[in-house]
């Protein structure tokens, strides 16, 4: 897997230099030199690798590693504190998927699962008891082929809801322009726009875009008769002890414009890495999360939900668009997270060296290694002023850092 990754990095460099397809940005020459040195050179400790990487960042960075019990076994920061809330871009997708599975678990048996709030047994029943098999037809009233789209397909980007034409990437404009406190009618208008501009066949293609999760969020709202903010607050924020004033969703986090984030589940959350780790712990430990005091929250997720989130969800779908497939890297997908492994198209083989992650375009990079029983979070908010986006996207520099330090982590934990 490592040699394939470095092939990907070289392909990214060549692609970026040859086509110059990314917007020109102001670049810190020292940072670029440091970045290039990291690509062609080596570092020999996690500390030195991190320090080298941090010099290339816009706002600083932090890096944390946790063992199988959720205990932090490594931490280093530069300027950016572990508890600092920042946008996490596509790191949001994992949060959306976990929120959905929490709603399913709590609707099934709120007496068993922790911190369900008012999402109690049998309260998410519009169109039938909430599950991954519920369809847009049953919950949203869609008809025809698009009415057969399932919640599972939406959370795994195989719903066929492309962005209309081209490679199917991007998103409907209405996702990022919803006014604060958007009404149900305004949200329905947006998801119907997504439906009507899409040309894909449900289950046939994987297309990485924001439209799928917007529809999934609306399905959850309608099924449970609650707003996304209410579901998110009750199922995630309150039990995990997140800061409700800072753990917010925005339709457009790149500007100062205040927009509604009810449909921005693919990209719109701000959170700190320490708080994110409390949630991620549930995937590492098969359902046990952490609260603000660091104590265990048993039955935060069912083992079935953890399995579904991390499992290969392609079910025969082909890759229509993935930002990585252009370079020959055929990563597949779970619910809200990438499955990074050597043999991508055979799930049982992929599971042998699987890294599950949800990397953001700004470089935020959380991953879980179930084989070696640890998780890690690289927190960074690179928006293109210092790290030289004309050379490499921020997500690629984070991936390179992670692939450099992973063998060092394995040595430290002895696995």
Order of alpha helices (4+ residues) and beta strands (2+ residues): alpha-alpha-alpha-beta-beta-beta-alpha-alpha-alpha-alpha-alpha-beta-alpha-alpha-beta-alpha-beta-beta-alpha-beta-beta-beta-alpha-beta-beta-beta-alpha
